[in-house]
């Protein structure tokens, strides 16, 4: 299951995100989304876990404080198709 993780501290990286979720299941992918122009974190990311681990992670981590920020953890929604700007 792919999870959305929001309200992350700007300092977090892919490996640190993976480590947070590793205790809940086998993490197959972790990605912090970065600004294209600056390369800085945009404050959210995605994590992929097995279904059982993902459910446990949502229950355990959603709303908890991490480095002074209350993180949001929920199932990721499919991205909507938007018209391309030229």
N, C-alpha and C positions, 0 to 999 in steps of 0.2 A: 504494500500500500504506500502511496506517495502522500507525504504530509507537508503542509505549509507551516512554517515556523516564522512568526512575525514579532515585531518589536524587539529585535535582537540588538545588543550593544554593537556599536560601529567597529569595535576592535576584534570581534570574533572572526575566525577563519573556518574553512571547510573541515579541517581536522578536529578542531575544538567542537564544532557542531556534531560531528560523528561521535566523538567521545561522550558527549552528553547523552546521546540516544543509545549507545552501545549496550548499556546495562539492561535495556528493555527487549533487545532482540538483535538479530543479525542485520546490520546496516549494509545495504548493497550500494548506496550512493548518498552523498551529501554535497550540497552546493549552496554557497552564499551568493546571492545575486549582487553584482557590482554595477556601478554606474559606468556606462560606456566611455564617457569623456574623461572622468577623473580616476577610474579604477577603484574608488572607495566603495565600501559596502553600502547597500541601500537599506539595510536594517531588516532584511528578511531573507529566507532561504527555503530550500526543500530538502527533505530527507526521505529515503526509501527503506522501509522495514517490512518484514513479514507481517501478515495481517494481525496475528495475535500480539506481537511486539508493538505494533503501531497503536492498537487499541489501548494497551497498557501505558504507552508513552503519552497518549492524549490525556488519559485519566490522571496520570501522575504529574505531568509537566504543564498542562494548560493553566495559565494564571499564576504560575510560580515565579518568584523573583530570581533573576540571573544578572549579576553585576549591576544591581540597582534598577532593573527594568522588569516589568511583569510581562513575560513572554506569552504569545498566543500560539497554540498548537492545535491544528485541526486537519481533517482530510482535505487534500488539495482538490480544487475544482478544475475541470477542463478549461483551458484558455479559450476565450471567445475570439472568433475570427474578426479582425478589424480591417477595414479597407486600407490599402497602402497609400501613404501620402507621397506625392511626387514633388 
